[in-house]
Amino acid sequence: MVAVTDRAAKILSEVQKESEAEHTLRIVNGQGGYQLAFDEARDDDQVVENEGKAVLLIGSDVADGLSNATIDCEKGPEGVRFFLSR
């Protein structure tokens, strides 16, 4: 199972609000690693919530590769950067 820090969950919520997207962010396999993309929830997703609202979807296709990982973030001059730690 993937853990998400409270700070990262809050930032994910802010990103979703700012984008006014109808969907939720999902971790997907991309070129060179994992990326975030907006998508609809699926039955087998791990759903991360912030204040009762879904802010991140983790599908079974990436969950094994992220097993026991923690997602956190930091704000810098170039914006927000999300990172994984194990």
C-alpha positions in Angstrom: 0.0 0.0 0.0 1.2 3.5 -0.8 1.2 6.1 1.9 0.7 9.8 1.2 1.8 12.5 3.7 -0.8 15.0 4.9 1.2 17.8 3.2 1.1 16.0 -0.2 -2.6 15.2 0.2 -3.3 18.9 0.8 -1.2 20.0 -2.2 -2.9 17.4 -4.4 -6.3 18.8 -3.3 -5.1 22.3 -4.2 -3.9 21.2 -7.6 -7.2 19.6 -8.3 -9.2 22.7 -7.2 -7.0 25.0 -9.2 -7.4 22.9 -12.4 -11.2 22.7 -11.9 -10.9 19.2 -13.3 -13.9 16.9 -13.1 -11.6 13.9 -12.5 -9.0 12.9 -9.9 -5.2 12.8 -10.2 -3.9 9.3 -10.9 -0.3 7.9 -10.7 0.5 6.5 -14.1 3.6 4.9 -15.7 5.3 7.4 -18.0 8.5 7.9 -19.8 11.3 7.8 -17.2 9.1 7.1 -14.2 5.7 7.8 -12.7 3.6 10.8 -13.6 0.3 12.3 -12.6 -2.7 12.5 -14.9 -6.4 13.2 -14.4 -8.6 10.1 -14.7 -11.8 8.5 -13.4 -11.8 6.2 -10.4 -11.8 2.4 -11.1 -13.1 -0.4 -8.8 -9.6 -1.7 -7.9 -8.0 1.7 -7.1 -6.5 2.7 -3.9 -8.1 6.1 -3.2 -6.3 8.8 -1.2 -8.6 11.4 0.3 -8.1 14.8 1.8 -11.0 16.3 3.9 -13.3 13.6 2.5 -12.6 14.2 -1.1 -10.6 11.9 -3.4 -7.3 13.6 -4.4 -5.2 10.7 -5.7 -5.9 7.3 -7.4 -3.4 4.5 -7.4 -4.3 1.6 -9.7 -3.3 -2.0 -9.3 -1.0 -1.5 -12.4 1.4 0.7 -10.5 0.6 -0.3 -6.9 3.0 -3.2 -6.8 5.9 -1.0 -8.0 5.0 1.5 -5.3 4.5 -1.0 -2.5 5.5 0.5 0.9 6.4 3.9 -0.7 5.5 7.2 0.7 4.5 10.2 -1.5 5.5 13.6 -0.2 6.1 17.0 -1.8 7.9 20.2 -1.4 7.3 23.7 -2.8 10.2 25.5 -4.4 10.8 28.5 -6.7 9.8 26.3 -9.7 6.6 25.1 -8.1 5.6 21.9 -6.4 7.7 18.7 -6.7 6.3 15.4 -5.6 8.6 12.6 -4.7 8.6 9.0 -3.6 10.6 7.5 -0.7 10.8 4.0 0.6 
